[in-house]
Amino acid sequence: MTNIMPAPAPKPWIMGIAPYTPGRSTTDDGRKVIKLSSNENPLGTSPAAKAAFDGADRTLERYPDAGAVELREALAAQYDLDPARVIYGTGSDEILHLVAGAYAGPGDEIIHVRYGFAVYEIATRRVGAEPVIVDDRDYATDVDAILAAVTERTRVVFVANPNNPTGTFTPRAEIARLHAGLPRSVLLVIDQAYAEYLSPEEDDAGLALAMTEANVLVTRTFSKIHGLAAERIGWGYACAPIIDAMHRIRAPFNVTTAGQAAAVAALADTGFVDATRAHNDTWRGWFVEQIGQMGNAGLRCVPSKANFVLVLFEGNLTADAAYHGLMEAGYIVRWLPSQGLPNALRITIGTEEETRGVTAALRDLVERA
Ligand SMILES: *Cc1c(COP(=O)(O)O)cnc(C)c1O
């Protein structure tokens, strides 16, 4: 066999990217187990969204609606937005990449927090820009640290609210202070992938800022509370020039026909969204209380407003041992040493049975440690 050497060289900044690690759904030995590693909706998908997906036009040779007109209009009606200023993506991940591509390149800087969403660094490096990683304040977003990191080369700031993987929430006044402290030339991206898990009065007013400010982009997704992760649908809202710039580089038919139909129906099913939020409030509360009882064993929850909790292991039982022990017991959670969190597990709130089960398994490991 002949080796074809050397292969063409990718841009050097591409080889500096550590590939995204998805949440796993099988154990090391290939057993299928309960997956609490990707913040998916344990209640599934709205039945109406499923029906719309199943009933969508199956003319497979036709491209989807490139303008996602019905979806943009449904979003605009629900959130009182201008449909012309709604961008849509193959997941909100695509929108994060679009914004980095439109606003940054070699020589530029993009700021995100140390324990932030892994895609920010990938999107930054992909365009040859430099990630500037700022310290947290006890795992939460530190607005002062972000503002202190701004230089004349800063182009974009990525903030997830609530944040992943920490679950922490930056209140409205802090988001307003962050925006007010940034130069107008810096684009503030508020990633609201988990916003629907907040109660309405907790809203961080990101969308209100995006309505009136020229340097704010809000991103949302149908993957989390709406339970449509498989279809890859995200959206964003910003002023017209930002939307125009992103449209120039997005993939032309980036949301599928069935996905658009499912998303429109999911949006209308507010009952399903409310039931999911209520379920999450109840079982996240219960879970946090149970972990609190393991405090003397060194377990501690970072305060979460999302559908997952970051549990810190500061006693005899290490996060590494707990991760493998839970896998043995049939639960896959997220251990994040690659994100600088070797002492923590991110655990998605599952069904009642799953949440009780993973808690009992954890208690067992604590008692045996
Ligand atoms: C899950 C997640 C997203 C992206 O989800 P998509 O499926 O691409 O829409 C974006 N940001 C954060 C913080 C997330 O956790």
The ligand as an SDF file (V2000), in Angstrom:
LIG
                    3D

 15 15  0  0  0  0  0  0  0  0999 V2000
  -27.1620   23.2290   23.8700 C   0  0  0  0  0  0  0  0  0  0  0  0
  -26.6040   24.5980   23.7810 C   0  0  0  0  0  0  0  0  0  0  0  0
  -26.6140   25.3360   22.5950 C   0  0  0  0  0  0  0  0  0  0  0  0
  -26.8570   24.8300   21.2280 C   0  0  0  0  0  0  0  0  0  0  0  0
  -27.7810   24.0530   20.9150 O   0  0  0  0  0  0  0  0  0  0  0  0
  -28.2240   23.7550   19.4310 P   0  0  0  0  0  0  0  0  0  0  0  0
  -28.7020   22.3790   19.5360 O   0  0  0  0  0  0  0  0  0  0  0  0
  -27.0860   23.9420   18.5000 O   0  0  0  0  0  0  0  0  0  0  0  0
  -29.2990   24.7640   19.1530 O   0  0  0  0  0  0  0  0  0  0  0  0
  -26.1150   26.6170   22.5900 C   0  0  0  0  0  0  0  0  0  0  0  0
  -25.6520   27.1760   23.7060 N   0  0  0  0  0  0  0  0  0  0  0  0
  -25.6370   26.5240   24.8640 C   0  0  0  0  0  0  0  0  0  0  0  0
  -25.1140   27.2250   26.0610 C   0  0  0  0  0  0  0  0  0  0  0  0
  -26.0920   25.2130   24.9400 C   0  0  0  0  0  0  0  0  0  0  0  0
  -26.0000   24.5400   26.0860 O   0  0  0  0  0  0  0  0  0  0  0  0
  1  2  1  0
  2  3  1  0
  2 14  2  0
  3  4  1  0
  3 10  2  0
  4  5  1  0
  5  6  1  0
  6  7  2  0
  6  8  1  0
  6  9  1  0
 10 11  1  0
 11 12  2  0
 12 13  1  0
 12 14  1  0
 14 15  1  0
M  END
$$$$
